[in-house]
Amino acid sequence: MKQTVMVVEDDKMIRDLVSIYLKKNDYHVVEACDGEEAQEVFLEHHPCLIILDLMLPKIGGEEFCTWVREREGNDVSIIMLSAKSQIDDKISGLKLGADDYMTKPFDPNELIAHVEAVLRRTGQFCQKIVHEGLCIKPRKGEVLLFDKPVNLTKYEFNILYYFMQNPNIVLSREQLVNQIYPNTEHDVMERTIDAHIKKIREKVEEHAKNPKRIQTVRGMGYKFVTK
């Protein structure tokens, strides 16, 4: 699965340039042109790394950086890319929570090298799967729906995680039983799977686009739909 990088930059030419180079290097890219949009995009996509301009409209880059750190801790990396080139600016940015700081003008290939270096150091923290604001963090056992915690039981969490690891694939009840309840009696457990999925739907379908996230495939099983 491609790592998601978010580019927050109000200059369209720079934003497009950075996005092109990231895509060439096999990253999934999402974009925002101001601080308010950046918050919305962040909550939907939960990127692994953010390339952040500081002089943004509406909400400044420093404020956005603080907002991200309050929500994600160290689960996301931040590279500040700014025209502010004084040593004090760099120190301030790093103290706010940036993992790296680059100044404009910049070489796109050097930026990619910085992205790769930061993710080598921090990538192990970015263990999450995201779809339309639904974010599951298996390392922490957490599920978020547009920044709001979703309380799942152990079995509900494991089923949802298995679905999100296998998007757009029909999973039979037997497969889900084998994954969640190994070495048990299938006839009983398959009915239990249906009950778990009903509960999961109640908790995570909010804000989902049509078709719903978890579809029933008649006579076959279930499918977690992302496209």
C-alpha positions as CSV (number, residue, x, y, z in Angstrom):
1,M,0.0,0.0,0.0
2,K,1.3,3.4,-0.9
3,Q,2.2,5.8,1.9
4,T,0.1,9.0,1.8
5,V,1.8,12.4,1.8
6,M,-0.1,15.6,2.2
7,V,1.1,18.8,0.6
8,V,-0.1,22.0,2.3
9,E,0.9,24.9,0.1
10,D,-1.0,28.0,-1.0
11,D,1.1,28.5,-4.2
12,K,-0.4,26.3,-6.8
13,M,2.8,26.1,-8.9
14,I,4.8,24.9,-6.0
15,R,2.0,22.5,-4.8
16,D,1.7,21.0,-8.3
17,L,5.5,20.6,-8.6
18,V,5.9,18.9,-5.2
19,S,2.9,16.6,-6.0
20,I,4.3,15.6,-9.4
21,Y,7.6,14.5,-7.8
22,L,6.0,12.6,-5.0
23,K,3.7,10.7,-7.4
24,K,6.7,9.9,-9.6
25,N,8.3,8.3,-6.5
26,D,5.2,6.2,-5.8
27,Y,3.5,8.1,-3.0
28,H,-0.2,8.7,-2.7
29,V,-0.7,12.5,-2.6
30,V,-3.4,14.6,-1.1
31,E,-3.4,18.4,-1.2
32,A,-4.6,21.5,0.6
33,C,-4.2,25.2,-0.2
34,D,-4.9,26.8,3.2
35,G,-4.9,25.8,6.9
36,E,-8.7,25.2,7.1
37,E,-8.7,22.9,4.1
38,A,-5.7,21.2,5.5
39,Q,-7.6,20.2,8.7
40,E,-10.4,18.8,6.6
41,V,-8.1,16.8,4.3
42,F,-6.1,15.6,7.2
43,L,-9.1,14.2,9.0
44,E,-10.2,12.3,5.9
45,H,-6.8,10.9,4.9
46,H,-4.6,10.7,8.0
47,P,-1.3,11.0,6.0
48,C,2.0,9.5,7.1
49,L,3.8,12.7,6.3
50,I,2.9,16.3,5.7
51,I,4.9,18.8,3.7
52,L,3.9,22.1,5.2
53,D,4.2,25.7,4.1
54,L,4.2,28.1,7.1
55,M,2.7,31.2,5.5
56,L,-0.8,29.9,4.8
57,P,-4.2,31.7,4.5
58,K,-6.9,31.3,7.2
59,I,-4.9,29.1,9.6
60,G,-1.1,29.5,9.6
61,G,1.3,26.6,9.3
62,E,2.6,26.9,12.8
63,E,-1.0,26.6,14.2
64,F,-1.8,23.7,11.9
65,C,1.4,21.9,13.0
66,T,0.4,22.3,16.7
67,W,-3.2,21.1,15.8
68,V,-1.8,17.9,14.2
69,R,0.5,17.1,17.0
70,E,-2.3,17.4,19.6
71,R,-4.3,14.8,17.6
72,E,-1.7,12.4,16.2
73,G,1.2,12.7,18.5
74,N,4.2,11.2,16.6
75,D,2.0,9.1,14.2
76,V,2.6,11.6,11.4
77,S,5.8,13.2,10.2
78,I,6.1,16.9,9.3
79,I,8.5,18.6,6.9
80,M,8.2,22.3,7.0
81,L,8.9,23.9,3.6
82,S,9.1,27.6,4.0
83,A,10.5,30.9,2.7
84,K,11.3,31.7,6.3
85,S,15.1,31.0,6.2
86,Q,16.4,32.5,9.5
87,I,18.0,30.2,12.0
88,D,15.4,31.3,14.6
89,D,12.6,30.3,12.2
90,K,14.1,26.8,11.8
91,I,14.5,26.4,15.5
92,S,11.0,27.5,16.2
93,G,9.6,25.1,13.6
94,L,11.5,22.2,15.0
95,K,10.4,23.0,18.5
96,L,6.7,23.1,17.3
97,G,7.0,19.5,16.2
98,A,8.5,19.4,12.7
99,D,10.7,16.5,11.9
100,D,12.6,18.4,9.3
101,Y,12.8,21.9,7.9
102,M,13.7,23.0,4.3
103,T,13.8,26.5,2.9
104,K,12.5,27.9,-0.4
105,P,13.7,27.9,-3.2
106,F,14.4,24.2,-3.1
107,D,15.4,21.3,-5.4
108,P,12.5,18.8,-5.8
109,N,14.9,15.9,-5.8
110,E,16.4,17.0,-2.5
111,L,12.9,17.3,-1.1
112,I,12.2,13.7,-2.1
113,A,15.4,12.7,-0.4
114,H,14.3,14.4,2.8
115,V,10.9,12.7,2.6
116,E,12.6,9.3,2.2
117,A,15.0,10.0,5.1
118,V,12.2,11.1,7.5
119,L,10.0,8.1,6.7
120,R,13.0,5.8,7.2
121,R,13.2,7.2,10.8
122,T,9.5,7.5,11.5
123,G,7.7,5.2,9.2
124,Q,7.2,2.5,11.8
125,F,4.9,4.8,13.6
126,C,2.7,5.2,10.5
127,Q,0.9,1.9,10.8
128,K,-2.6,2.8,9.8
129,I,-5.2,2.2,7.1
130,V,-7.5,5.0,6.1
131,H,-10.7,5.3,4.0
132,E,-13.0,8.3,3.8
133,G,-12.2,9.5,7.3
134,L,-12.2,6.0,8.9
135,C,-8.7,5.4,10.3
136,I,-7.6,2.2,12.0
137,K,-4.3,2.0,13.9
138,P,-3.5,-1.6,14.6
139,R,-0.3,-0.8,16.6
140,K,-2.4,1.2,19.1
141,G,-5.7,-0.7,18.7
142,E,-7.5,2.5,17.8
143,V,-10.2,3.4,15.4
144,L,-11.1,7.0,14.5
145,L,-14.0,8.3,12.4
146,F,-13.2,11.9,11.4
147,D,-11.1,12.4,14.5
148,K,-13.7,10.9,16.9
149,P,-12.8,7.6,18.6
150,V,-14.9,4.6,17.7
151,N,-15.3,2.1,20.5
152,L,-15.1,-1.5,19.1
153,T,-14.9,-4.8,20.9
154,K,-11.8,-6.9,20.3
155,Y,-13.6,-9.0,17.7
156,E,-15.2,-6.0,16.0
157,F,-11.8,-4.4,15.7
158,N,-10.2,-7.6,14.3
159,I,-12.9,-8.0,11.7
160,L,-12.7,-4.3,10.6
161,Y,-8.9,-4.5,10.4
162,Y,-9.2,-7.7,8.2
163,F,-11.7,-6.0,6.0
164,M,-9.5,-2.9,5.5
165,Q,-6.5,-5.0,4.8
166,N,-8.5,-6.7,2.0
167,P,-10.5,-3.9,0.4
168,N,-12.9,-4.7,-2.5
169,I,-12.5,-8.5,-2.0
170,V,-15.5,-10.6,-1.1
171,L,-14.8,-12.4,2.2
172,S,-16.9,-15.3,3.1
173,R,-18.2,-15.9,6.6
174,E,-16.0,-19.0,6.8
175,Q,-12.9,-16.8,6.0
176,L,-13.9,-14.3,8.7
177,V,-14.4,-17.1,11.2
178,N,-11.0,-18.6,10.5
179,Q,-9.4,-15.2,10.9
180,I,-11.2,-14.2,14.0
181,Y,-12.2,-17.4,15.7
182,P,-9.7,-20.1,14.7
183,N,-10.4,-23.7,15.8
184,T,-14.0,-23.2,16.6
185,E,-17.4,-24.6,15.4
186,H,-18.2,-22.7,12.2
187,D,-22.0,-23.1,12.2
188,V,-22.3,-21.2,15.4
189,M,-19.6,-18.7,14.7
190,E,-20.9,-17.7,11.2
191,R,-24.1,-16.4,12.8
192,T,-21.9,-14.5,15.3
193,I,-20.0,-12.9,12.5
194,D,-23.3,-11.5,11.1
195,A,-24.0,-9.9,14.5
196,H,-20.5,-8.4,14.8
197,I,-20.8,-6.9,11.3
198,K,-24.2,-5.4,12.1
199,K,-22.6,-3.7,15.2
200,I,-19.6,-2.5,13.1
201,R,-21.9,-0.9,10.5
202,E,-23.8,0.9,13.2
203,K,-20.5,2.4,14.5
204,V,-18.6,3.3,11.2
205,E,-21.1,3.9,8.5
206,E,-21.6,7.5,9.4
207,H,-20.3,9.8,6.7
208,A,-19.7,6.9,4.3
209,K,-20.5,7.5,0.7
210,N,-22.8,5.2,-1.3
211,P,-22.4,2.3,-1.4
212,K,-21.8,1.8,2.3
213,R,-18.4,0.7,3.5
214,I,-19.4,-2.9,4.2
215,Q,-21.6,-4.5,1.6
216,T,-23.4,-7.8,1.8
217,V,-22.7,-10.0,-1.3
218,R,-25.7,-12.3,-1.4
219,G,-24.7,-16.0,-1.1
220,M,-21.0,-15.2,-0.8
221,G,-20.2,-13.0,2.2
222,Y,-19.2,-9.4,2.7
223,K,-17.0,-6.8,1.0
224,F,-15.3,-3.6,2.3
225,V,-15.9,-1.2,-0.5
226,T,-13.4,1.6,-1.4
227,K,-14.1,2.2,-5.1
